Amino acid sequence: MAKQDYLHGFTKKEQDRLIHQARFLEPYVYAGVDLEHKARLLEVGCGVGAQTRILTRRFPDLRIDSVDLSEQQLAVARKTLKSEIKGGRVRLFQQDATKLKMADAGQYDSAFLCWFLEHVPKPLETLKRVRKQLKKGAKIYCSEVFNQSLFIEPYSPAYLKYWFEFNDYQWSIKGHPFMGAQLGNLLKEAGYVDIQTEVRPFHFDSRQPERRAVFAEFFFQILLSAEKTLLAAG
Ligand SMILES: C[S@@+](CC[C@H](N)C(=O)[O-])C[C@H]1O[C@@H](n2cnc3c(N)ncnc32)[C@H](O)[C@@H]1O
């Protein structure tokens, strides 16, 4: 397998976090995602299959080919998606998306990328590669992070310092913790048309103490997801 610098690592805890994260943020990611009349979807950066599973549930007629670089992630995806794979609805492929080349190129009428471009050193090349695999007129959905938008009140220098190190480390390994801000430009440059972008912020305060606590814990786990990698990097 190609060498992969990956901020979050591949521990079981992290793989479980991806499953939880996909369900937790499902209402935000899937609002407006319409794949009702699509037949074949290419999912790039599928990880442990957390989104794949949601996609198969929400769009029962869709056949999905999912790609990830990491064999460790795909091994978990094979378990997560056992029945969907057996039923012929999902196929998994190990490939580096920056060199993506699918045997069924030209047959996909849709694509789905989620929290993935932030991890590739060449997002523009990757989006061009993805486009080459798609049918003319295909639809692509991309959800990406904008880490600058995370803020904790009251002011906490310790959290801000940690968050800076987190983002700066990702930047140093040629990832992009602010990918969301770039997405429209990249899609345009990669040749996509009819591009629509949307910012989906959330803000909780003491008016919704329970929601606020749940989201605080969710983001706490995201911060901790890079703990081992950051310590190892000094
Ligand atoms: C944060 S995970 C997101 C997984 C999934 N989309 C989800 O929402 O749960 C990012 C995934 O991108 C994969 N990845 C990173 N670089 C890649 C590359 N060059 N080609 C394919 N996959 C890659 C990682 O192995 C990881 O599984």
The ligand as a MOL file (V3000), in Angstrom:
LIG
                    3D

  0  0  0     0  0            999 V3000
M  V30 BEGIN CTAB
M  V30 COUNTS 27 29 0 0 0
M  V30 BEGIN ATOM
M  V30 1 C -12.0370 11.2430 7.6850 0
M  V30 2 S -12.0640 9.7710 6.7170 0 CHG=1
M  V30 3 C -13.6770 9.9150 6.0330 0
M  V30 4 C -14.2650 8.6140 5.6300 0
M  V30 5 C -15.7130 8.6460 5.1570 0
M  V30 6 N -15.8880 9.4620 3.9840 0
M  V30 7 C -16.6450 9.1070 6.2420 0
M  V30 8 O -17.2300 10.1750 6.1330 0
M  V30 9 O -16.7500 8.3770 7.2450 0 CHG=-1
M  V30 10 C -10.9900 10.0820 5.3260 0
M  V30 11 C -10.6330 8.8390 4.5350 0
M  V30 12 O -9.8790 9.2310 3.3800 0
M  V30 13 C -8.9540 8.2020 3.0960 0
M  V30 14 N -7.8920 8.7110 2.2190 0
M  V30 15 C -6.9210 9.5970 2.5370 0
M  V30 16 N -6.1290 9.8280 1.4580 0
M  V30 17 C -6.6340 9.0610 0.4460 0
M  V30 18 C -6.2540 8.8710 -0.9170 0
M  V30 19 N -5.2150 9.4960 -1.4480 0
M  V30 20 N -6.9920 8.0180 -1.6760 0
M  V30 21 C -8.0720 7.3820 -1.1390 0
M  V30 22 N -8.4570 7.5210 0.1410 0
M  V30 23 C -7.7450 8.3430 0.9280 0
M  V30 24 C -8.4540 7.7640 4.4670 0
M  V30 25 O -7.8750 6.4700 4.4430 0
M  V30 26 C -9.7510 7.8400 5.2820 0
M  V30 27 O -10.3830 6.5940 5.3250 0
M  V30 END ATOM
M  V30 BEGIN BOND
M  V30 1 1 1 2
M  V30 2 1 2 3
M  V30 3 1 2 10
M  V30 4 1 3 4
M  V30 5 1 4 5
M  V30 6 1 5 6
M  V30 7 1 5 7
M  V30 8 2 7 8
M  V30 9 1 7 9
M  V30 10 1 10 11
M  V30 11 1 11 12
M  V30 12 1 11 26
M  V30 13 1 12 13
M  V30 14 1 13 14
M  V30 15 1 13 24
M  V30 16 1 14 15
M  V30 17 1 14 23
M  V30 18 2 15 16
M  V30 19 1 16 17
M  V30 20 1 17 18
M  V30 21 2 17 23
M  V30 22 1 18 19
M  V30 23 2 18 20
M  V30 24 1 20 21
M  V30 25 2 21 22
M  V30 26 1 22 23
M  V30 27 1 24 25
M  V30 28 1 24 26
M  V30 29 1 26 27
M  V30 END BOND
M  V30 END CTAB
M  END
